[in-house]
Amino acid sequence: MRFTDYETNVRREIDAWQRDRSSAVQQAIEWLMQPVDRFVERSVSPDLIDRASDTLSDTLSRLSDASTWTYEADGVLKMAQKRGLPVERAEDLRGQPLEALDPIAQSHFTENTILAAVEGGGTGLGGAALILADLPLLFTINFRLIQQISAVYGFPLRDPAYRPLVIATFNVAASGNAEAKGQALREISVAAAAFANNLDYKGRVSGTWRDQNRHVPREIAKNLVGRKLAQAVPVAGAAVGAGINYWFTSETANAAYMLMRALYLEHKERR
């Protein structure tokens, strides 16, 4: 199907996003986090980051392998109906104008970034003792955020079968580089083809979380886990925890927003 002028502009926006090294928010956070990164480089051994990365993988495996994910699309449907969109099921949103869906998706950004920042600040007060408790909470918030945004565009990712799309989103959020974005958009193309032809979605990489994680660059461990370890710094831990959680959740929101819009457009193009 032919794109509207708005959709054509969004397609250009996605292309530009793919080429960009990182978003303005990420660049600002990168600048603010430079002292933290220097602390990590001096004080945290690669072995410790590897062990923390293994803990993160175990956490994500437990979350993503749940028999069903808990988020329901009812809230998104109610928001759409309040805006006058004639939808009864989440899938009906695929046929609604993109310019009507984008503001609904954006409405989920603030509540989740603030929630993650508050949670990170609270656990940061406990130093190293609460870092391991912080990771499951942070990723639970971000899992739900991805589900919220995907549901807005008519693709509720409620089943663990959609794990590859979630992995791709987290990878983009942690690294922000063009390679990760390109890999994620290729995953989006696979999903769009499956949805357009009423086929079961199977990701480009199959297997357990650990099997799939071999294909994910180490940026998640380096950029997120390494920084989380800096929450152990006395006094500064709360501010560091809040800042890192805000950064990561902002990037997750933006990555999910761009990728789900790309899925909406590719699905429309293939119908």
Secondary structure, 3 states (H helix, E strand, C coil): CCCCHHHHHHHHHHHHHHHCCCCHHHHHHHHHCHHHHHHHHHHCCHHHHHHHHHHHHHHHHHHHCCCCCCCCCHHHHHHHHHCCCCCCCHHHHHHCCHHHHHHHHHHHHHHHHHHHHHHHHHHHCCHHHHHHHHHHHHHHHHHHHHHHHHHHCCCCCCCHHHHHHHHHHHHHHHHCCHHHHHHHHHHHHHHHHHHHCCCCCCCCCCCCHHHHHCCCCCHHHHHHHHHHHHHHCCCCHHHHHHHHHHHHHHHHHHHHHHHHHHHHHHHHHHC
